[in-house]
Amino acid sequence: MQPWGVLRSAVPEARQPTATVATGLRDRLIALGVDAGLAAVGVASAELFAHTRDDLVGRRKRGLNGAMQFTYRNPERSTDPRRILPGATSLVVGAWSYRRSEPEPEPEPGQVRFLPTRPAGRVARYARRDHYESLRLALEPIAVHLRGLGWRATVVCDDNALVDRAAAHRAGLGWFGKNSLILLPGLGSWFVLGTVVTDAPLPAVDPTERAPHGGRCGSCSRCLTSCPTGALVAPGVLDARRCLAWLVQAPGPFPEEYRRALGGWIYGCDECQQVCPVNRLADRRDPPPAGEPDSHAAVDLLDLLDASDDALLAAHGRWYIPGRDPRYLRRNALVALGNVGDGGDPATVAALRRWLHVDDPMLVEHAAWAAGQLGRSDLVGER
């Protein structure tokens, strides 16, 4: 154990540990994170993220956040780590990989299907299991070690309190890609990010190692041109009002102009990451592992539409659902069904008939849209 904890309790607070001791502790914390499964660990100062604060305020004024409040609600708070832990001096930032292989693709139209198939809704990779819980568990040994030495430490991940991508960038984990995500050199963007905020004064990374927005993307713009709705309005700038990953979480009707673009997604969207050359090269160099047994890349849309409120929340309650209201899962499923369903399938027709006759104008409207997309506008006329 480093003697730093003893020093801290035995001498006045003003006295700082030697550079050698501080560097040794930093290296020990990084090793703990790697041993716990983190793909990358970095250290940064806990100073205010002034540029990020200005970005959030400016984008909010332009309406780019839509109704999304995550880190936008209070930029002064979400960009100041000292609001999390008064007296904080350092951030230990970790990246947990959720890169997993994709399931076998569905046969193309016209190909022989050996088994009956049912329409399936797609789930973004990060949401297929609780990767944030794995991240939190991997960060906790770092916090425990710091507390054992007498320092204060708080684990923060998937939290309004801190813009995790800004922390990861300052800690040298990677650069801001044009898709607005952090790209780790040679590894890509399939990561969830989290931070240990501490009052231990740790040596930060060399600022010259950091890169600006899109600095290492070069001339590549595949993510911008591949976004189904054009939500990436400039390199590193996302308009949430068009982003499918936000729209499936937003309250109210799903915007009609983006329903076709949703395809089969019911939660999240991976389009900008799937086309990214950094991610694709990482997959070629090191094929991703298979998904965990509790990981679900797809959800049976007809089962979802047939499930009770309690069953839906039990199965998908860790997703962000507006007001914890399962009708929004059904809304997404109806849009996806209209895009990937079969209007000649009796089970699909039965599901549409059911939701065309409920006492919920929003779901009736989405069921009518789905019926029209599948060439079954006659079902709407039955009402």
C-alpha positions as CSV (number, residue, x, y, z in Angstrom):
1,M,0.0,0.0,0.0
2,Q,1.3,3.5,-0.8
3,P,2.1,5.5,2.4
4,W,0.2,8.5,1.1
5,G,-2.9,7.8,3.3
6,V,-0.7,7.9,6.4
7,L,1.0,11.2,5.2
8,R,-2.4,12.8,4.6
9,S,-3.7,12.1,8.1
10,A,-0.4,13.0,9.8
11,V,0.4,16.3,8.2
12,P,-1.5,19.6,7.6
13,E,-3.9,19.5,4.6
14,A,-1.8,22.1,2.8
15,R,1.1,19.7,2.4
16,Q,1.0,17.9,-0.9
17,P,2.4,14.4,-1.5
18,T,5.6,14.1,-3.5
19,A,5.4,13.7,-7.3
20,T,6.8,10.2,-7.0
21,V,4.1,9.1,-4.5
22,A,1.3,10.8,-6.5
23,T,2.5,9.1,-9.7
24,G,2.7,5.8,-8.0
25,L,-0.9,6.1,-6.7
26,R,-2.1,7.1,-10.1
27,D,-0.5,4.1,-11.7
28,R,-1.9,1.8,-9.0
29,L,-5.4,3.2,-9.7
30,I,-5.1,2.7,-13.4
31,A,-3.9,-0.9,-12.8
32,L,-6.9,-1.6,-10.5
33,G,-9.3,-0.4,-13.3
34,V,-7.7,-2.5,-15.9
35,D,-7.7,-5.5,-13.6
36,A,-11.4,-4.9,-13.1
37,G,-12.1,-5.1,-16.8
38,L,-11.9,-1.5,-18.0
39,A,-10.6,-1.2,-21.6
40,A,-8.9,2.2,-20.8
41,V,-8.3,4.3,-17.8
42,G,-7.1,7.9,-17.7
43,V,-6.6,10.7,-15.1
44,A,-7.5,14.4,-15.4
45,S,-8.0,17.5,-13.3
46,A,-11.4,18.2,-11.8
47,E,-11.5,21.8,-13.1
48,L,-14.6,23.3,-14.6
49,F,-15.3,22.1,-18.2
50,A,-15.8,25.7,-19.3
51,H,-15.8,24.9,-23.1
52,T,-18.3,22.1,-22.6
53,R,-20.5,24.3,-20.5
54,D,-20.6,26.9,-23.3
55,D,-21.4,24.2,-25.8
56,L,-24.3,23.0,-23.8
57,V,-25.7,26.4,-23.2
58,G,-25.3,27.4,-26.9
59,R,-26.9,24.2,-28.2
60,R,-29.7,24.5,-25.8
61,K,-30.4,28.0,-27.1
62,R,-30.5,26.6,-30.6
63,G,-32.9,24.0,-29.5
64,L,-30.6,21.1,-30.5
65,N,-31.3,19.2,-27.3
66,G,-35.0,19.0,-28.1
67,A,-36.8,17.9,-25.0
68,M,-33.7,16.0,-23.8
69,Q,-32.6,17.1,-20.4
70,F,-29.6,14.8,-19.7
71,T,-26.7,17.0,-18.8
72,Y,-28.6,19.9,-20.5
73,R,-30.9,20.6,-17.5
74,N,-28.2,22.4,-15.5
75,P,-24.9,22.9,-17.5
76,E,-23.3,24.8,-14.6
77,R,-23.7,21.6,-12.5
78,S,-23.0,18.9,-15.1
79,T,-19.7,20.6,-16.1
80,D,-18.3,21.2,-12.6
81,P,-17.1,18.1,-10.8
82,R,-16.8,20.0,-7.6
83,R,-20.6,20.1,-7.5
84,I,-20.4,16.3,-7.1
85,L,-17.6,16.4,-4.5
86,P,-16.6,19.7,-3.0
87,G,-12.9,20.1,-3.0
88,A,-12.4,17.6,-5.8
89,T,-9.1,17.8,-7.6
90,S,-8.9,14.8,-9.8
91,L,-11.0,12.5,-12.1
92,V,-10.2,8.9,-12.8
93,V,-12.1,8.1,-16.0
94,G,-12.8,4.6,-17.3
95,A,-14.2,3.0,-20.4
96,W,-16.1,-0.3,-20.4
97,S,-16.5,-2.0,-23.7
98,Y,-19.9,-3.2,-24.9
99,R,-18.5,-4.3,-28.3
100,R,-20.2,-7.6,-29.1
101,S,-20.8,-9.6,-32.2
102,E,-24.1,-9.1,-34.0
103,P,-26.5,-12.1,-34.3
104,E,-26.9,-13.8,-37.6
105,P,-28.7,-11.5,-40.1
106,E,-32.2,-12.3,-41.2
107,P,-32.5,-13.8,-44.7
108,E,-32.9,-11.4,-47.6
109,P,-36.3,-11.2,-49.3
110,G,-36.7,-14.1,-51.6
111,Q,-34.3,-16.4,-49.7
112,V,-35.6,-19.6,-48.2
113,R,-36.6,-19.5,-44.6
114,F,-36.4,-22.8,-42.9
115,L,-38.3,-21.7,-39.8
116,P,-41.2,-19.4,-39.4
117,T,-40.1,-15.9,-38.5
118,R,-41.7,-13.2,-36.5
119,P,-41.1,-9.4,-36.8
120,A,-38.3,-8.4,-34.5
121,G,-37.3,-5.0,-33.0
122,R,-33.6,-4.1,-32.9
123,V,-31.9,-3.0,-29.7
124,A,-28.7,-0.8,-29.7
125,R,-25.7,-2.6,-28.4
126,Y,-25.2,-0.5,-25.3
127,A,-28.8,-1.3,-24.1
128,R,-28.8,-5.1,-24.6
129,R,-27.7,-5.6,-21.0
130,D,-26.8,-3.3,-18.1
131,H,-23.3,-2.3,-19.1
132,Y,-23.4,0.7,-16.8
133,E,-23.7,-1.7,-13.8
134,S,-20.6,-3.5,-15.1
135,L,-18.9,-0.2,-15.5
136,R,-19.8,0.9,-12.0
137,L,-18.5,-2.3,-10.5
138,A,-15.2,-1.9,-12.4
139,L,-14.8,1.7,-11.1
140,E,-15.6,0.9,-7.5
141,P,-12.2,-0.8,-6.7
142,I,-10.6,2.5,-7.6
143,A,-12.9,4.4,-5.3
144,V,-12.4,1.9,-2.5
145,H,-8.6,2.1,-2.7
146,L,-8.7,5.9,-2.5
147,R,-11.1,5.8,0.5
148,G,-8.8,3.3,2.2
149,L,-6.0,5.9,1.9
150,G,-8.1,8.5,3.5
151,W,-9.3,10.4,0.4
152,R,-12.8,11.0,-0.6
153,A,-14.1,9.3,-3.8
154,T,-17.4,9.2,-5.6
155,V,-18.3,7.0,-8.6
156,V,-20.4,8.7,-11.3
157,C,-21.7,7.1,-14.5
158,D,-24.8,7.5,-16.6
159,D,-25.6,10.5,-14.5
160,N,-26.8,14.1,-15.2
161,A,-24.1,15.3,-12.8
162,L,-21.2,15.0,-15.3
163,V,-20.7,15.1,-19.1
164,D,-18.8,11.8,-19.3
165,R,-17.4,12.4,-22.8
166,A,-15.8,15.7,-21.8
167,A,-14.2,13.9,-18.8
168,A,-12.9,11.1,-21.0
169,H,-11.5,13.5,-23.5
170,R,-9.6,15.5,-20.8
171,A,-8.3,12.3,-19.4
172,G,-6.7,11.4,-22.7
173,L,-8.9,8.3,-23.4
174,G,-9.6,9.4,-27.0
175,W,-10.9,12.1,-29.3
176,F,-14.3,13.5,-30.1
177,G,-15.4,11.8,-33.3
178,K,-17.6,13.5,-35.9
179,N,-20.4,11.3,-34.6
180,S,-20.1,13.2,-31.2
181,L,-18.8,10.1,-29.4
182,I,-15.4,9.5,-27.9
183,L,-13.3,7.3,-30.1
184,L,-10.5,5.4,-28.4
185,P,-7.4,4.9,-30.6
186,G,-7.5,1.5,-32.3
187,L,-10.6,0.5,-30.3
188,G,-13.4,2.8,-31.5
189,S,-16.5,4.0,-29.8
190,W,-18.3,0.9,-28.4
191,F,-17.9,2.0,-24.8
192,V,-19.8,3.4,-21.9
193,L,-17.9,5.9,-19.8
194,G,-17.7,6.7,-16.1
195,T,-15.6,8.6,-13.6
196,V,-14.3,8.5,-10.0
197,V,-14.3,12.0,-8.7
198,T,-11.8,12.4,-5.9
199,D,-10.0,15.0,-3.7
200,A,-6.7,13.1,-4.2
201,P,-4.3,15.3,-6.2
202,L,-3.3,13.0,-9.0
203,P,-1.0,13.8,-12.0
204,A,-3.1,14.4,-15.1
205,V,-2.3,13.3,-18.6
206,D,-0.2,15.5,-20.9
207,P,-2.6,18.0,-22.6
208,T,-0.7,17.6,-25.9
209,E,-2.1,14.0,-26.1
210,R,-5.6,15.2,-26.5
211,A,-7.3,15.8,-29.9
212,P,-10.0,18.3,-30.9
213,H,-13.5,17.4,-32.2
214,G,-13.0,15.1,-35.2
215,G,-9.2,15.7,-35.0
216,R,-8.3,12.1,-35.8
217,C,-11.3,11.4,-38.1
218,G,-9.5,13.1,-40.9
219,S,-11.6,13.7,-44.0
220,C,-13.9,10.8,-43.2
221,S,-17.6,11.8,-42.9
222,R,-19.3,8.4,-43.1
223,C,-21.2,8.9,-39.9
224,L,-22.6,12.2,-41.0
225,T,-23.9,10.9,-44.3
226,S,-25.1,7.6,-42.9
227,C,-27.3,9.0,-40.2
228,P,-30.9,8.0,-41.3
229,T,-32.4,11.4,-40.3
230,G,-29.4,13.7,-40.8
231,A,-29.2,14.3,-37.0
232,L,-25.4,15.0,-37.2
233,V,-25.8,18.5,-38.5
234,A,-22.0,19.2,-38.3
235,P,-18.9,17.3,-37.1
236,G,-19.5,16.5,-33.5
237,V,-22.9,18.3,-33.4
238,L,-26.0,16.3,-32.8
239,D,-29.5,17.6,-33.2
240,A,-31.5,15.5,-30.7
241,R,-34.8,16.5,-32.4
242,R,-33.8,14.2,-35.3
243,C,-31.8,11.5,-33.5
244,L,-33.5,8.2,-33.4
245,A,-31.8,7.2,-30.2
246,W,-33.4,10.1,-28.5
247,L,-36.7,10.0,-30.3
248,V,-37.4,6.4,-29.0
249,Q,-37.0,7.8,-25.5
250,A,-38.9,11.1,-26.0
251,P,-42.5,11.5,-24.8
252,G,-45.4,12.1,-27.1
253,P,-46.1,10.8,-30.6
254,F,-43.1,9.6,-32.7
255,P,-42.5,12.2,-35.3
256,E,-44.1,11.0,-38.5
257,E,-41.4,12.3,-40.8
258,Y,-38.8,10.0,-39.1
259,R,-40.9,6.8,-38.7
260,R,-39.7,5.2,-41.9
261,A,-36.1,6.0,-40.9
262,L,-36.5,4.2,-37.6
263,G,-36.6,0.9,-39.4
264,G,-36.7,-1.9,-36.9
265,W,-35.1,0.0,-34.0
266,I,-37.1,0.0,-30.8
267,Y,-34.4,1.3,-28.5
268,G,-31.3,3.2,-29.4
269,C,-29.6,3.4,-32.8
270,D,-26.1,2.2,-33.9
271,E,-26.0,3.4,-37.4
272,C,-23.3,6.0,-37.0
273,Q,-21.1,3.6,-35.1
274,Q,-21.6,0.7,-37.5
275,V,-20.2,2.7,-40.5
276,C,-17.2,4.2,-38.5
277,P,-13.9,3.0,-40.1
278,V,-12.3,2.9,-36.6
279,N,-14.9,0.5,-35.3
280,R,-14.8,-1.6,-38.5
281,L,-11.0,-1.8,-38.4
282,A,-11.1,-2.8,-34.7
283,D,-13.5,-5.6,-35.6
284,R,-11.2,-6.9,-38.3
285,R,-8.2,-6.8,-36.1
286,D,-9.9,-8.4,-33.1
287,P,-13.3,-10.0,-33.8
288,P,-15.8,-9.0,-31.0
289,P,-16.9,-11.6,-28.5
290,A,-20.3,-13.1,-28.5
291,G,-23.0,-11.4,-26.5
292,E,-23.7,-12.5,-22.9
293,P,-26.5,-15.0,-22.2
294,D,-28.6,-12.2,-20.8
295,S,-27.9,-9.9,-23.7
296,H,-30.8,-9.4,-26.2
297,A,-30.1,-7.9,-29.6
298,A,-33.7,-8.2,-30.7
299,V,-37.2,-8.2,-29.2
300,D,-40.2,-10.0,-30.6
301,L,-42.5,-7.2,-31.6
302,L,-45.7,-9.2,-31.4
303,D,-44.8,-10.5,-27.9
304,L,-44.0,-6.9,-26.8
305,L,-47.4,-5.7,-28.1
306,D,-49.2,-8.5,-26.3
307,A,-47.4,-8.1,-23.0
308,S,-49.0,-6.5,-19.9
309,D,-47.6,-3.3,-18.4
310,D,-46.0,-5.2,-15.5
311,A,-44.4,-7.7,-17.9
312,L,-43.0,-4.9,-20.1
313,L,-41.5,-3.0,-17.1
314,A,-40.0,-6.3,-15.7
315,A,-38.4,-7.1,-19.0
316,H,-37.3,-3.6,-20.1
317,G,-37.6,-1.4,-17.1
318,R,-33.8,-0.5,-17.0
319,W,-34.3,1.4,-20.3
320,Y,-35.3,5.0,-20.1
321,I,-39.0,5.1,-20.6
322,P,-40.8,8.5,-20.4
323,G,-42.7,8.6,-17.1
324,R,-42.1,4.8,-16.7
325,D,-45.1,4.5,-19.1
326,P,-45.1,1.2,-21.1
327,R,-47.2,2.8,-23.8
328,Y,-44.1,4.3,-25.2
329,L,-42.6,0.9,-25.7
330,R,-45.7,0.0,-27.6
331,R,-45.5,3.2,-29.6
332,N,-42.0,2.3,-30.7
333,A,-43.0,-1.3,-31.4
334,L,-45.9,-0.2,-33.7
335,V,-43.6,2.0,-35.7
336,A,-41.1,-0.8,-36.1
337,L,-43.8,-3.2,-37.0
338,G,-44.9,-0.9,-39.7
339,N,-41.4,-1.0,-41.1
340,V,-40.5,-4.7,-40.8
341,G,-43.8,-6.5,-40.4
342,D,-45.8,-8.5,-43.0
343,G,-49.3,-7.3,-43.8
344,G,-50.2,-10.8,-44.8
345,D,-49.2,-12.4,-41.5
346,P,-52.3,-13.3,-39.4
347,A,-50.5,-12.6,-36.1
348,T,-49.4,-9.2,-37.3
349,V,-52.9,-8.4,-38.5
350,A,-54.4,-9.5,-35.1
351,A,-51.9,-7.2,-33.3
352,L,-52.8,-4.2,-35.5
353,R,-56.6,-4.9,-35.0
354,R,-56.1,-4.9,-31.3
355,W,-54.2,-1.6,-31.1
356,L,-56.6,0.1,-33.6
357,H,-59.4,-0.4,-31.1
358,V,-57.8,0.7,-27.8
359,D,-58.8,3.8,-25.9
360,D,-55.5,5.5,-26.5
361,P,-55.4,8.0,-29.4
362,M,-51.6,8.0,-29.6
363,L,-51.4,4.2,-29.9
364,V,-54.4,4.1,-32.3
365,E,-52.7,6.7,-34.5
366,H,-49.4,4.7,-34.6
367,A,-51.2,1.4,-35.3
368,A,-53.0,3.1,-38.2
369,W,-49.7,4.3,-39.6
370,A,-48.3,0.8,-39.3
371,A,-51.3,-0.7,-41.0
372,G,-51.0,1.8,-43.9
373,Q,-47.3,1.0,-44.3
374,L,-48.1,-2.7,-44.5
375,G,-50.8,-2.2,-47.1
376,R,-53.5,-2.9,-44.6
377,S,-55.4,0.4,-44.6
378,D,-58.5,-1.7,-44.8
379,L,-58.0,-2.5,-41.1
380,V,-58.4,1.1,-40.2
381,G,-61.7,1.2,-42.0
382,E,-63.0,-1.6,-39.7
383,R,-63.0,0.8,-36.7
